[in-house]
Every structure is written in structure tokens, then in C-alpha cells.
Amino acid sequence: MSAAPVSAAGQASSDKPGKSVRTKDLAIAGYVENVKIFPENLTFESRMDTGATTSSLNALNQKRFERAGKEWIRFDVIDPENDNKKVTLEREIVRNVRILRHDGNHQRRPVVRIGFCIGSSYREGDVSLQDRTELSYQLLVGRNHMKNLVLIDSAHKHLLGPDCPRP
């Protein structure tokens, strides 16, 4: 029995057979990690999803508005320290994505930029906003936030703690 090739998040090891993947400077993360978002300094238990291109955040009560001629959005997240409270965030919308749902209908989702602290690494990236209330994790971390930072160990959880200096 042979082991499956290990690849960095966002890099398929089968893209170039025989070519080794750089693992130096990549942290090993579990399939579930605590990830901190800035500047709000909120820490979410998050699913590290190498199958997702873009990260996604549970965003409730979404309200679009205009600020200085640009489209913004105000939304609530469930406070990770108290499920009965909500925290309101505001971000500029960088784009909208059109998602084809399993039932055949389309859904338009706003995408914003959010900074994540994963282990000792900080990275800003696109995050789609959707109601993830029925899902296990409020935050799904996609390849856009993991690429060239972490390798995922699918057998373990919580191998890294968020330990970034405040950006």
C-alpha cells in the first residue's frame, strides 16, 4: 500500500508528476483550526477546506449600502465566545459571485476582503458571505487563504493556534 502524495494547499500534486512539492516554511494544520479575523480580533473554529477555492463566512442580516461612492455591506456573525450574541462587521464589497445551487437555482453572494491569522501567518483574501447557520463551522477557510502557508493533516484538529502580531 502506498501513501498518497502530499501537496501544499492550492497545489495539486498530480499537476506535474515526479515534481516534488516545497514543504519548507509550510506549517502543518489540522482539518479544523482556530482562525482569527482582523481587525475585529474574533477567533472562529474553522474548517480548513482544500476543496474550496475561496473562503466563506457565516454572515447574517446582510445589508448593502453605499459609502464614499462604493458598495459596502453590513452583516452579523455569531459571537464565537457567546452563541447568544452577534457581532456586526462592515466591509467594502470587492465583487459578487453567482453560485449555482444544488436545486438548480442561482444565488448571488457578496465577496469581501478579510484578514485571517492562521498559526503565525497573516493573510488577507477574498471571503464570500453566506448564511452558514445550518453548517458545523461559521468559517470555511479556502485555498486562497492557505496556499503556500499550510499543509493540511486530515487526521488531526487544532495543530496550530492563531499567533499573529496585530496587523
C-alpha positions as CSV (number, residue, x, y, z in Angstrom):
1,M,0.0,0.0,0.0
2,S,1.5,3.4,-1.0
3,A,0.8,6.7,0.6
4,A,-0.9,9.4,-1.3
5,P,1.3,12.3,-2.4
6,V,1.3,15.3,0.0
7,S,0.7,18.7,-1.6
8,A,0.6,22.3,-0.4
9,A,-2.9,23.7,-0.1
10,G,-3.9,25.0,-3.5
11,Q,-1.3,22.9,-5.4
12,A,-2.4,19.6,-6.9
13,S,0.5,17.1,-6.6
14,S,-0.7,15.5,-9.8
15,D,-0.3,18.7,-11.8
16,K,3.3,17.7,-12.6
17,P,4.1,14.1,-11.8
18,G,7.5,13.5,-10.4
19,K,7.9,17.1,-9.3
20,S,8.3,17.5,-5.6
21,V,6.2,20.0,-3.7
22,R,8.0,22.6,-1.5
23,T,7.3,21.9,2.1
24,K,9.8,24.2,3.8
25,D,8.3,27.0,5.6
26,L,4.8,25.5,5.5
27,A,3.1,24.8,8.8
28,I,1.1,21.6,9.3
29,A,-2.5,22.4,10.1
30,G,-5.4,20.2,11.2
31,Y,-8.6,19.9,9.2
32,V,-10.1,22.1,11.9
33,E,-8.2,25.1,13.3
34,N,-8.9,28.2,15.3
35,V,-8.5,31.2,12.9
36,K,-8.6,34.8,14.0
37,I,-10.0,37.5,11.8
38,F,-8.8,41.1,11.9
39,P,-9.4,43.9,12.8
40,E,-12.3,42.6,14.9
41,N,-9.9,40.1,16.7
42,L,-12.5,37.3,16.6
43,T,-11.4,33.7,16.7
44,F,-13.5,31.1,15.0
45,E,-13.2,27.3,15.0
46,S,-12.9,26.9,11.2
47,R,-12.9,24.1,8.7
48,M,-9.8,24.1,6.5
49,D,-11.2,23.1,3.1
50,T,-8.6,22.4,0.4
51,G,-11.6,21.7,-2.0
52,A,-12.9,25.3,-1.7
53,T,-11.2,27.9,-3.9
54,T,-12.5,30.8,-1.8
55,S,-13.1,31.2,2.0
56,S,-16.6,31.6,3.2
57,L,-18.0,33.2,6.4
58,N,-21.4,32.9,8.0
59,A,-23.0,36.3,7.5
60,L,-26.4,37.1,8.9
61,N,-28.7,40.2,8.4
62,Q,-26.8,41.3,5.4
63,K,-27.5,44.9,4.4
64,R,-25.8,46.6,1.4
65,F,-25.2,50.3,1.5
66,E,-23.1,53.0,-0.2
67,R,-20.1,54.7,1.4
68,A,-18.0,57.2,-0.5
69,G,-19.4,56.1,-3.8
70,K,-18.5,52.4,-3.2
71,E,-20.7,49.4,-2.4
72,W,-20.4,48.1,1.2
73,I,-22.1,45.5,3.3
74,R,-23.0,45.4,7.0
75,F,-23.6,41.9,8.4
76,D,-23.6,40.0,11.7
77,V,-21.6,37.0,12.8
78,I,-22.4,34.9,15.8
79,D,-20.0,35.8,18.6
80,P,-17.6,32.8,18.8
81,E,-17.5,33.3,22.6
82,N,-21.3,33.6,23.2
83,D,-23.7,31.9,20.8
84,N,-26.5,34.2,22.0
85,K,-24.7,37.4,20.9
86,K,-23.9,38.8,17.4
87,V,-21.1,41.0,16.3
88,T,-21.7,43.5,13.5
89,L,-19.0,43.8,10.8
90,E,-18.7,46.2,7.8
91,R,-16.6,45.6,4.7
92,E,-16.4,47.0,1.2
93,I,-17.7,44.6,-1.4
94,V,-15.0,43.7,-3.9
95,R,-17.1,41.6,-6.2
96,N,-20.2,39.4,-6.3
97,V,-20.2,35.7,-7.3
98,R,-23.1,33.8,-8.8
99,I,-23.4,30.3,-7.3
100,L,-25.4,27.5,-8.9
101,R,-27.2,25.7,-6.1
102,H,-28.0,22.0,-6.0
103,D,-31.7,22.7,-6.6
104,G,-30.7,24.4,-9.9
105,N,-31.4,28.0,-8.7
106,H,-28.7,30.7,-8.7
107,Q,-27.6,32.7,-5.7
108,R,-25.7,36.0,-5.8
109,R,-23.2,36.3,-2.9
110,P,-21.1,39.3,-2.0
111,V,-17.3,38.9,-1.6
112,V,-15.3,41.0,0.8
113,R,-11.6,41.1,1.9
114,I,-10.8,39.8,5.4
115,G,-7.5,39.2,7.1
116,F,-7.0,35.8,8.6
117,C,-4.4,34.7,11.2
118,I,-3.6,31.0,10.7
119,G,-0.9,29.8,13.0
120,S,1.8,32.5,12.9
121,S,0.8,33.7,9.4
122,Y,-1.4,36.6,8.4
123,R,-3.1,36.8,5.0
124,E,-5.8,39.0,3.5
125,G,-8.0,37.4,1.0
126,D,-11.5,37.2,-0.6
127,V,-14.3,35.8,1.5
128,S,-17.8,35.0,0.2
129,L,-20.6,35.9,2.6
130,Q,-23.5,33.4,3.1
131,D,-25.8,32.1,5.8
132,R,-23.9,29.1,7.1
133,T,-26.0,28.7,10.2
134,E,-27.0,25.2,9.4
135,L,-23.4,24.1,8.8
136,S,-21.0,23.0,11.5
137,Y,-18.5,25.8,11.2
138,Q,-19.1,29.6,10.8
139,L,-15.8,30.0,8.8
140,L,-14.6,27.8,6.0
141,V,-11.0,28.6,5.0
142,G,-10.4,28.0,1.3
143,R,-7.2,27.6,-0.7
144,N,-6.9,31.4,-1.2
145,H,-6.0,31.8,2.4
146,M,-4.0,28.6,2.8
147,K,-1.9,28.5,-0.4
148,N,1.9,28.4,0.3
149,L,1.2,28.7,4.1
150,V,0.0,25.4,5.4
151,L,-0.3,21.7,4.6
152,I,-3.5,20.0,5.9
153,D,-3.3,16.9,8.1
154,S,-6.8,15.4,7.7
155,A,-6.3,13.1,10.7
156,H,-6.0,15.9,13.3
157,K,-7.6,19.0,14.6
158,H,-6.2,22.1,16.3
159,L,-2.5,21.7,15.5
160,L,-2.0,25.5,15.2
161,G,-3.3,28.3,17.3
162,P,-3.7,31.8,15.9
163,D,-0.5,33.6,17.0
164,C,-0.1,36.6,14.6
165,P,1.0,40.1,15.6
166,R,-1.9,42.5,15.1
167,P,-1.6,43.8,11.5
